[in-house]
Amino acid sequence: MKKLIYILFLTTTPILCAQINSKQEKTSFKVSGNCEMCKMRIEKAALSVKGVKYAKWNIPENQLTLVYNSNKVELMKIHNSIAQSGHDTSDIEAPLEIYNHLPICCLYIRDKKNKAPLK
């Protein structure tokens, strides 16, 4: 019986520790775009960042909703990844040369208020 309790303790402890260390956060912010191709590109760019668990971009509202692990990734890294795909976020402006290579249906009107250029 002692062995069974000991084995049970050894198998459940790592699972509990993993859940304690996981800091899931949910956030949303504006990402500029127009169409379904933009949606696929934006969500793919967000999900390509290690630590992002969920990404859904709403076309009419231009809002990206994310669930990510803040212990693994900083939010600014996600903004950078999206900007590298050619889409301005609420904090970072995509490089002009990348934006200019988007398909014509994806070229949105750029709003440069309070955005830092991607370096």
ROPAVO-89626 format. One record per residue (C-alpha): x, y, z; residue in one letter. Coordinates in pm, 1 decimal, always signed. Example, Ala and Ser with C-alpha at 12.3 -4.5 7.8 and 13.67 -1.06 7.14 Angstrom:
2
X | Y | Z | residu
+1230.0 | -450.0 | +780.0 | a;
+1367.0 | -106.0 | +714.0 | s;
END
This chain:
119
X | Y | Z | residu
+0.0 | +0.0 | +0.0 | m;
+286.5 | +236.4 | +82.2 | k;
+436.7 | +172.3 | -260.3 | k;
+109.7 | +258.2 | -431.4 | l;
+79.0 | +587.5 | -242.4 | i;
+443.5 | +667.6 | -317.7 | y;
+395.8 | +599.0 | -691.2 | i;
+78.3 | +805.6 | -696.5 | l;
+261.2 | +1093.6 | -526.0 | f;
+549.1 | +1077.5 | -775.1 | l;
+319.1 | +1087.1 | -1078.0 | t;
+89.3 | +1369.6 | -963.2 | t;
+351.5 | +1610.3 | -826.1 | t;
+503.2 | +1706.8 | -1167.3 | p;
+156.4 | +1766.2 | -1309.9 | i;
+64.9 | +1999.6 | -1025.4 | l;
+395.3 | +2186.2 | -1053.2 | c;
+346.2 | +2235.1 | -1427.0 | a;
+4.5 | +2388.7 | -1368.0 | q;
+140.0 | +2624.8 | -1102.5 | i;
+420.9 | +2747.5 | -1331.2 | n;
+184.2 | +2803.9 | -1624.4 | s;
+71.5 | +3168.1 | -1630.5 | k;
-198.4 | +3178.4 | -1897.7 | q;
-308.2 | +3528.0 | -1989.6 | e;
-580.7 | +3644.9 | -2224.4 | k;
-558.1 | +3974.8 | -2407.8 | t;
-679.1 | +4144.5 | -2721.7 | s;
-547.7 | +4429.8 | -2932.5 | f;
-597.8 | +4592.4 | -3271.6 | k;
-430.0 | +4444.7 | -3578.3 | v;
-491.0 | +4608.2 | -3916.8 | s;
-608.6 | +4396.0 | -4206.9 | g;
-899.5 | +4340.2 | -4446.7 | n;
-980.9 | +3985.7 | -4548.2 | c;
-962.1 | +3609.7 | -4488.9 | e;
-604.7 | +3598.4 | -4619.8 | m;
-511.3 | +3863.2 | -4361.6 | c;
-684.2 | +3655.8 | -4093.7 | k;
-481.5 | +3345.0 | -4181.3 | m;
-155.2 | +3543.4 | -4195.7 | r;
-214.7 | +3724.9 | -3864.4 | i;
-321.0 | +3414.3 | -3674.0 | e;
-30.4 | +3212.5 | -3817.9 | k;
+218.4 | +3483.9 | -3716.6 | a;
+81.2 | +3492.9 | -3362.7 | a;
+70.6 | +3115.0 | -3323.8 | l;
+426.7 | +3082.5 | -3454.9 | s;
+553.5 | +3243.2 | -3133.8 | v;
+634.4 | +2980.6 | -2871.9 | k;
+400.7 | +3025.0 | -2575.3 | g;
+95.4 | +3139.6 | -2772.5 | v;
-186.1 | +2890.6 | -2719.6 | k;
-476.0 | +3056.6 | -2904.4 | y;
-511.3 | +3334.3 | -3161.9 | a;
-830.2 | +3451.2 | -3330.2 | k;
-856.2 | +3767.9 | -3539.5 | w;
-1198.7 | +3925.5 | -3589.9 | n;
-1219.0 | +4078.1 | -3940.1 | i;
-1484.5 | +4350.6 | -3894.6 | p;
-1343.9 | +4472.3 | -3562.8 | e;
-973.6 | +4419.8 | -3645.2 | n;
-926.8 | +4271.5 | -3297.5 | q;
-688.7 | +3986.1 | -3222.3 | l;
-770.5 | +3778.8 | -2915.2 | t;
-482.3 | +3581.2 | -2767.5 | l;
-420.9 | +3329.5 | -2494.4 | v;
-50.9 | +3299.7 | -2415.7 | y;
+186.3 | +3192.0 | -2140.9 | n;
+347.3 | +3507.1 | -2001.8 | s;
+623.7 | +3297.2 | -1842.8 | n;
+735.5 | +3185.4 | -2190.7 | k;
+678.5 | +3491.9 | -2408.2 | v;
+646.5 | +3867.8 | -2376.3 | e;
+350.5 | +4031.3 | -2546.9 | l;
+581.8 | +4260.6 | -2746.9 | m;
+738.0 | +3954.9 | -2915.0 | k;
+391.9 | +3861.3 | -3045.1 | i;
+340.5 | +4218.1 | -3173.7 | h;
+679.1 | +4192.6 | -3351.4 | n;
+590.8 | +3862.7 | -3517.7 | s;
+263.9 | +4004.1 | -3650.6 | i;
+435.2 | +4321.1 | -3774.1 | a;
+693.4 | +4104.8 | -3955.9 | q;
+402.6 | +3945.6 | -4143.4 | s;
+303.8 | +4290.2 | -4278.7 | g;
+27.3 | +4394.8 | -4038.9 | h;
+33.0 | +4694.8 | -3806.8 | d;
-63.4 | +4627.2 | -3446.5 | t;
-179.8 | +4871.4 | -3182.2 | s;
+184.3 | +4911.2 | -3071.2 | d;
+407.6 | +4838.5 | -3371.6 | i;
+403.8 | +4945.0 | -3734.2 | e;
+497.4 | +4683.1 | -3993.6 | a;
+796.3 | +4763.6 | -4215.5 | p;
+688.8 | +4940.0 | -4535.7 | l;
+874.0 | +4694.9 | -4761.7 | e;
+686.0 | +4399.7 | -4609.4 | i;
+351.9 | +4584.3 | -4617.1 | y;
+404.4 | +4669.9 | -4987.4 | n;
+442.8 | +4298.4 | -5073.1 | h;
+100.5 | +4204.3 | -4933.5 | l;
-164.4 | +4102.8 | -5189.2 | p;
-368.6 | +4399.5 | -5313.4 | i;
-681.7 | +4293.0 | -5121.8 | c;
-478.4 | +4295.0 | -4799.2 | c;
-351.0 | +4653.7 | -4831.4 | l;
-527.8 | +4836.7 | -4551.2 | y;
-524.7 | +5210.2 | -4472.1 | i;
-232.7 | +5267.1 | -4236.7 | r;
-283.3 | +5461.6 | -3916.2 | d;
+50.6 | +5578.3 | -3774.0 | k;
-70.5 | +5713.7 | -3438.2 | k;
+147.9 | +5619.2 | -3141.1 | n;
+317.7 | +5326.3 | -3312.3 | k;
+683.1 | +5242.3 | -3301.5 | a;
+841.5 | +5128.2 | -3627.2 | p;
+965.3 | +4771.0 | -3621.1 | l;
+1343.5 | +4756.8 | -3604.3 | k;
END
